[in-house]
Amino acid sequence: MDMTQAEMNRVLGVGALLSSERDLNRLLDALLSCAMDLTNCDAGTLYLLEDDQLRFKLLRNRSLDLRQGGDGRDPDLPPVPLRKENVCALALLEDRTILVEDVRSCPDYDFSGPIRYDHLTGYRTRSMLVVPMHNRSGESIGVLQLINALDKDGQVCPFSEEMGLLLRSIASQAAITIQNVRYLDEIETLFHSFVRVMSAAIDERSHYNADHSRRMARCGEKFLDFLNARAEAAGEALPFPPAQREELLMCVWLHDVGKVITPLEVMDKAERLLPRQRDEIRHRIDRIRLQARLDCAQGKITPAELEERDREAQETWDRLRKISLGGFVTDEQAAWLGEVRARTYENALDGGVQSPWLMEDEYAMLSIRRGTLSPEERHVMEEHVEVTARLLSQIAFSKDLRRVPVWAAAHHELLNGSGYPHHLTADSIPREVRILTILDIFDALVADDRPYKPGMPVDRALTILKEMAEKEGKLDAELVALFTESRCWEQI
């Protein structure tokens, strides 16, 4: 067989593609297109072996202008069973190339499928070339089926044996690449599954935080898609092509992995007071009320004074509990706490000495203005980002994911330098981290599974994001505006 220079270039081009292409759909499409061009045939089908059946992956017919598959969706045709009466199955089972001059005059195989298809479409299947795809280890990969070779006048003619040998060589090389791509896909799927399981395990250490990363990831996906669609509509380059999109979403899934070492008593702290402190105050209040009853019984105070002391003790406990349970501590509440701190009672259990209603450590906890964590506890909580950096730095991320450890560990950095752990400023915080921070803060604001506060209405959360961007300089104002415009949280 004499090959033209164009045909040789085509074969060499496929060889180069097979050594570099990692997208299975593009790989299969290029393989079938090359085979059809080299044989100058009218139609072709590519099958892959899955679950002991040959499944249609690509279907091309030039005279019918038909293209199915190659876009992530398989042709809507039933799979071919692995039985020897099916010519494609036989070629794969016996690992041999099969040439058929005319399917209607060949009694060796079951061509009822192609003939039935001809009746439905008005097409006429005549010559056929079937090439199996096996890798070097002998593993069955799939089958390449070509239909109706055309001569120089455009008339249907038989496929040549020489062309069968050439395609067999190409198919063997393609089988190796296809298997390698599948292996890579399986490894990538396994890695992503592990990341999601690890992320879920971290979140579910605390029932207050069970879905945080998952919600962020889903919201992030929609936001990145919004940014890409917006750029595409404007005729601009995509800000987040597939590899970069995956890298940022990987950061979302892994940003809190450092919480694996955060003590649950800190991560799950639902109120300002520690359980021990709460119980001690409760017992102290009970002792104060009991002492008042003893004083009344001994005639030291009147029943009316007893009632007043009892009411005062109960109201004090109720207000302390309300303050402990979260929310912002107002100036009025802070002043009242100072008054309670200064009060004493006669402690009969300690020889009648005057003891404070509030101990210093209790007062310090109750005086926390925002949230439930003391400065020491907040430091313990903030350490999770540094642990995230250390843990992720030990993972051999691929080149496309190489920035995940740095970005994931920077999600609490703020543009004005007030974030942590390194107090980075705008010049050192990339766009991806800025988006990650917005996603994290938004979910923290609207989430209704946090121990220290109820979920916030979306409009209020967006107002806070805007204030953090425009008034405080902590967030990227342009990204906050785009996030608000996207309404991405409504799509999950």
C-alpha positions in Angstrom: 0.0 0.0 0.0 1.4 3.3 -1.1 0.6 6.1 1.4 0.5 9.7 0.4 2.4 12.3 2.3 -0.9 13.6 3.7 -1.8 10.1 4.9 1.6 9.7 6.5 1.2 13.1 8.2 -2.2 12.0 9.5 -0.8 8.8 11.0 2.1 10.7 12.6 -0.3 13.2 14.0 -2.4 10.5 15.6 0.7 9.0 17.1 1.6 12.4 18.6 -1.9 12.8 19.9 -1.9 9.4 21.5 1.2 10.3 23.4 -0.2 13.5 24.8 -4.0 13.5 24.9 -5.5 13.0 28.3 -9.2 13.7 27.5 -10.8 10.4 26.6 -13.6 12.0 24.5 -11.1 13.9 22.3 -8.8 10.9 22.1 -11.6 8.6 20.8 -12.9 11.2 18.4 -9.4 11.7 16.9 -8.9 8.0 16.6 -12.1 7.3 14.7 -11.7 10.4 12.5 -8.1 9.3 11.6 -9.3 5.8 10.8 -12.1 7.0 8.6 -9.8 9.4 6.8 -7.1 6.8 6.1 -9.6 4.3 4.8 -11.7 6.9 3.0 -14.8 5.3 4.4 -18.3 6.7 4.9 -19.1 5.6 8.4 -17.5 4.3 11.6 -18.3 3.2 15.1 -16.1 2.9 18.2 -17.0 0.6 21.0 -15.4 0.3 24.5 -15.6 -2.9 26.6 -17.5 -2.1 29.8 -19.2 -4.7 32.1 -18.5 -7.5 29.6 -20.4 -5.7 26.8 -19.3 -3.5 23.9 -20.8 -0.1 24.5 -21.2 2.5 21.8 -19.0 5.5 22.4 -18.8 7.2 19.0 -21.0 6.9 15.9 -20.2 8.8 12.7 -21.8 8.7 9.3 -20.8 11.3 6.7 -23.4 10.7 4.1 -26.2 10.9 6.7 -24.4 13.8 8.4 -24.7 11.9 11.7 -22.5 12.4 14.8 -23.2 10.8 18.1 -21.0 10.6 21.1 -17.7 12.4 21.9 -19.5 15.0 24.0 -19.6 13.1 27.2 -22.9 11.3 26.2 -22.9 7.9 24.6 -25.0 7.2 21.6 -28.5 5.9 22.6 -28.0 2.4 21.3 -28.1 -0.9 23.1 -24.7 -2.5 23.9 -23.4 -5.5 21.9 -23.2 -8.7 23.8 -19.9 -10.6 23.8 -21.1 -13.4 21.6 -19.2 -14.8 18.6 -22.1 -14.3 16.2 -21.6 -10.6 16.6 -18.7 -9.6 14.3 -17.4 -6.9 16.7 -17.5 -9.2 19.6 -15.8 -12.0 17.6 -13.0 -9.6 16.6 -12.3 -8.8 20.2 -12.7 -12.3 21.6 -10.4 -13.8 19.0 -8.1 -10.7 18.7 -8.2 -10.6 14.9 -9.0 -8.1 12.2 -12.1 -8.9 10.2 -12.8 -7.7 6.6 -16.3 -8.2 5.1 -16.8 -7.4 1.4 -20.6 -7.2 1.7 -22.6 -7.8 4.9 -25.6 -9.1 3.0 -23.7 -11.9 1.3 -21.7 -12.9 4.4 -23.2 -15.9 6.3 -20.5 -16.1 8.9 -21.8 -13.3 11.3 -25.0 -11.9 12.5 -25.5 -8.6 10.7 -29.1 -8.2 11.7 -28.2 -5.0 13.7 -26.7 -3.1 10.8 -29.4 -4.3 8.4 -32.1 -3.3 10.8 -30.4 0.1 11.1 -30.3 0.4 7.3 -34.1 -0.2 7.1 -34.7 2.6 9.6 -32.4 5.1 8.0 -32.4 4.2 4.3 -28.7 3.6 4.5 -26.9 0.7 2.7 -24.2 -1.0 4.7 -21.8 -3.0 2.4 -18.1 -3.4 3.2 -16.9 -3.5 6.8 -13.5 -3.5 8.6 -13.5 -4.5 12.3 -10.3 -3.9 14.3 -9.9 -5.0 17.9 -8.1 -2.9 20.4 -5.9 -4.8 22.9 -3.0 -3.3 24.9 0.4 -4.9 25.3 -0.8 -7.0 28.3 -3.5 -8.5 26.1 -6.3 -6.7 27.9 -9.4 -6.1 25.8 -10.2 -2.4 25.4 -12.7 -2.0 22.6 -13.4 -2.3 18.9 -13.1 0.0 15.9 -15.7 -0.7 13.2 -15.5 1.0 9.8 -18.2 0.9 7.2 -18.3 1.4 3.4 -14.8 2.2 2.1 -15.0 4.5 -1.0 -12.9 4.4 -4.1 -11.6 7.5 -5.9 -14.9 7.8 -7.7 -16.9 7.8 -4.4 -18.2 4.3 -4.9 -18.4 1.7 -2.1 -15.6 -0.8 -2.3 -13.9 -3.4 0.0 -11.4 -2.5 2.6 -7.8 -3.6 1.8 -5.9 -6.0 3.9 -3.0 -3.5 4.0 -5.2 -0.9 5.5 -6.4 -3.4 8.1 -2.8 -4.0 9.1 -2.1 -0.3 9.5 -5.2 0.3 11.5 -4.4 -2.7 13.7 -1.1 -1.0 14.6 -2.8 2.3 15.3 -5.6 0.6 17.3 -3.0 -1.2 19.5 -1.2 2.0 20.3 -4.6 3.7 21.0 -5.6 0.8 23.3 -2.5 1.5 25.5 -3.3 5.2 25.7 -7.0 4.6 26.4 -6.1 2.3 29.2 -3.6 4.8 30.6 -6.2 7.6 30.4 -8.7 5.3 32.2 -6.2 4.5 34.9 -5.5 8.2 35.4 -9.2 8.9 35.6 -9.6 6.2 38.1 -6.8 7.5 40.2 -8.2 11.0 40.0 -11.6 9.8 41.0 -10.2 7.9 43.9 -8.2 10.9 45.0 -11.3 13.2 44.8 -13.3 10.6 46.7 -10.7 10.5 49.4 -10.6 14.3 49.6 -14.4 14.4 50.0 -14.4 11.7 52.6 -11.6 13.4 54.6 -13.5 16.7 54.4 -16.7 15.1 55.5 -14.9 13.4 58.4 -13.5 16.8 59.6 -16.9 18.5 59.3 -18.7 15.7 61.0 -16.4 15.7 64.0 -18.9 18.4 65.1 -22.6 18.1 64.4 -22.6 22.0 64.5 -20.5 22.0 61.4 -21.5 18.9 59.5 -22.1 20.4 56.0 -19.9 23.4 55.9 -17.3 22.3 53.2 -20.0 20.6 51.1 -22.1 23.8 51.0 -19.1 25.9 50.2 -18.1 23.6 47.3 -21.5 23.6 45.8 -21.8 27.4 46.1 -18.3 27.8 44.8 -19.0 25.6 41.7 -22.0 27.8 40.8 -20.0 31.0 41.4 -17.1 30.0 39.2 -19.5 28.9 36.5 -21.1 32.3 36.7 -17.8 34.0 36.3 -16.9 31.9 33.3 -20.2 32.4 31.7 -20.0 36.1 32.2 -16.5 36.2 30.6 -17.6 34.0 27.7 -20.6 36.3 27.0 -18.2 39.3 26.9 -15.8 37.4 24.5 -13.1 37.2 27.1 -10.9 34.4 28.2 -12.4 32.1 30.9 -11.1 33.2 34.3 -11.4 29.7 35.6 -10.7 27.1 32.9 -11.2 23.4 34.0 -7.8 22.9 35.7 -7.9 26.2 37.6 -11.5 25.6 38.6 -10.6 22.2 40.0 -7.7 23.6 41.9 -9.8 26.2 43.7 -12.6 23.7 44.4 -10.0 21.4 45.9 -9.0 24.2 48.2 -12.6 24.5 49.3 -12.8 20.8 50.2 -9.6 20.9 52.1 -9.5 24.3 53.7 -10.6 23.1 57.2 -8.6 19.8 57.3 -6.5 21.3 60.1 -9.5 21.1 62.4 -8.7 17.4 62.8 -6.6 18.4 65.8 -8.9 21.2 67.2 -10.4 20.1 70.5 -14.1 19.5 70.3 -14.7 21.5 73.5 -13.4 24.5 71.6 -14.9 23.7 68.2 -18.3 22.9 69.7 -18.4 25.6 72.3 -22.0 26.6 72.3 -21.8 29.3 75.0 -19.3 31.6 76.6 -19.1 29.8 80.0 -17.4 26.5 80.2 -19.7 23.7 81.6 -17.8 23.7 84.8 -18.2 27.5 85.2 -21.9 27.3 84.4 -22.5 24.6 87.0 -20.5 26.5 89.7 -22.5 29.7 89.1 -25.7 27.7 89.2 -24.7 26.2 92.6 -23.6 29.6 93.9 -26.9 31.2 93.1 -28.7 28.3 94.8 -26.5 28.8 97.9 -27.3 32.6 97.8 -31.0 31.7 97.8 -30.6 29.1 100.5 -28.7 31.6 102.7 -31.6 34.1 102.3 -34.1 31.4 103.5 -31.9 30.7 106.5 -31.6 34.4 107.2 -35.4 34.7 107.1 -35.9 31.7 109.3 -33.5 33.3 111.9 -35.3 36.6 111.7 -32.4 38.5 110.1 -34.6 39.5 107.1 -38.3 39.8 106.5 -40.4 37.6 104.2 -40.6 40.5 101.8 -36.9 40.9 101.8 -36.6 37.1 101.2 -38.9 37.3 98.3 -36.9 40.2 96.9 -33.5 38.4 97.3 -35.0 35.3 95.7 -36.3 37.2 92.8 -33.0 39.1 92.4 -31.0 35.8 92.4 -33.2 34.2 89.8 -33.1 37.2 87.6 -29.3 37.4 87.9 -29.0 33.7 86.8 -31.4 34.2 83.9 -29.5 37.2 82.6 -26.1 35.5 83.0 -27.4 32.5 81.1 -28.7 34.7 78.3 -25.4 36.5 78.0 -23.5 33.2 78.1 -25.5 31.7 75.2 -24.1 34.0 72.6 -24.9 37.1 70.6 -23.1 40.4 70.9 -22.5 41.7 74.5 -23.8 45.2 74.5 -22.3 48.1 76.6 -25.3 47.9 78.9 -24.8 44.2 79.5 -21.0 44.7 80.0 -21.7 47.4 82.6 -24.2 45.1 84.4 -21.7 42.3 84.4 -19.3 44.7 86.2 -21.9 45.3 88.8 -22.5 41.6 89.4 -18.7 41.0 89.6 -18.5 43.6 92.4 -21.2 42.1 94.5 -20.6 39.7 97.3 -22.6 37.3 99.5 -22.0 35.7 102.9 -20.6 32.3 102.2 -21.7 30.1 105.1 -19.8 27.2 103.7 -16.5 29.2 104.1 -16.9 30.5 107.6 -19.2 33.4 106.7 -16.6 35.3 104.6 -17.8 37.5 101.8 -17.5 35.8 98.5 -18.1 37.3 95.0 -21.1 36.5 92.9 -18.8 36.0 89.9 -15.3 34.7 89.8 -12.7 36.4 87.7 -12.5 33.6 85.1 -16.3 33.6 84.8 -16.5 37.3 84.4 -13.8 37.2 81.7 -15.7 34.5 79.7 -19.0 36.4 80.0 -17.4 39.6 78.9 -16.4 38.2 75.5 -18.0 40.7 73.2 -18.6 38.6 70.1 -18.8 34.8 69.8 -18.2 32.3 72.6 -14.4 31.9 72.5 -11.9 33.4 74.9 -8.7 34.9 73.4 -6.9 31.7 74.4 -9.6 29.4 72.9 -9.6 31.6 69.7 -5.9 31.1 69.4 -6.4 27.3 69.6 -9.1 27.5 67.0 -7.0 29.7 64.7 -4.2 27.2 64.8 -6.2 25.0 62.4 -5.0 26.9 59.3 -1.3 26.3 60.2 -2.1 22.6 60.7 -3.9 22.6 57.4 -0.7 24.0 55.7 1.5 21.3 57.4 -0.8 18.4 56.6 -1.4 19.4 52.9 2.3 20.1 52.3 2.8 16.4 52.8 0.5 15.4 50.0 2.2 15.0 46.6 -0.3 17.1 44.6 -0.1 17.1 40.8 1.2 20.1 39.0 -2.3 21.4 38.3 -3.0 21.3 42.1 0.3 22.4 43.4 -1.0 25.7 45.0 -3.8 23.9 47.0 -1.7 23.8 50.3 -0.9 27.5 50.2 -4.3 28.7 49.1 -6.3 26.5 51.4 -4.3 27.6 54.5 -4.8 31.3 53.6 -8.6 31.4 53.8 -8.6 33.5 56.9 -6.3 36.2 55.5 -7.9 39.6 54.8 -6.8 42.3 52.4 -6.2 44.9 55.1 -3.7 42.6 57.0 -6.1 41.9 59.9 -6.4 38.2 59.0 -4.4 35.3 60.2 -2.0 33.4 60.4 0.5 35.6 58.5 -1.5 38.9 58.3 -1.1 39.0 54.5 -2.2 42.1 52.7 -3.9 42.6 49.3 -0.7 42.4 47.3 0.0 38.9 48.6 -3.5 37.4 48.4 -4.4 35.9 45.0 -7.9 36.1 43.5 -8.5 32.4 44.3 -8.0 32.9 48.1 -10.2 36.0 48.0 -13.0 33.9 46.6 -12.4 31.1 49.1 -12.6 33.7 52.0 -15.9 35.1 50.7 -17.4 31.6 50.4 -16.2 30.7 53.9 -17.6 33.9 55.5 -20.9 33.8 53.7 -21.5 30.2 54.8 -20.5 31.0 58.3 -23.0 33.9 58.4 -26.0 32.1 56.9 -25.4 28.6 58.4 -28.0 27.6 61.0 -25.8 24.8 62.4 -23.4 27.0 64.4 -23.3 26.6 68.2 -22.9 30.3 69.0 -25.5 32.0 66.7 -28.6 31.4 64.6 -28.4 31.5 60.9 -28.5 35.0 59.4 -30.9 36.0 56.5 -29.0 36.1 53.2 -29.6 39.8 52.6 -28.1 40.7 56.0 -25.1 38.4 55.2 -24.6 40.1 51.9 -24.7 43.5 53.6 -22.0 42.4 56.0 -19.8 41.2 53.1 -20.3 44.5 51.4 -19.3 46.4 54.6 -16.3 44.2 55.1 -15.2 45.0 51.5 -16.1 48.7 51.1 -15.9 50.1 54.6 -13.3 47.8 56.3 -11.2 46.9 53.3 -11.1 43.3 54.4 -12.6 41.7 51.2 -12.4 42.2 47.5 -15.2 44.6 46.7 -15.4 43.6 43.0 -15.7 39.9 43.9 -18.2 40.6 46.6 -20.4 42.5 44.1 -20.1 39.6 41.5 -20.9 37.1 44.2 -24.0 39.0 45.1 -25.0 39.3 41.5 -24.5 35.6 40.9 -27.1 34.5 43.5 -25.2 31.2 43.4 -26.5 30.0 46.7 -30.0 29.9 45.3 -28.9 27.2 42.8 -27.7 24.5 45.3 
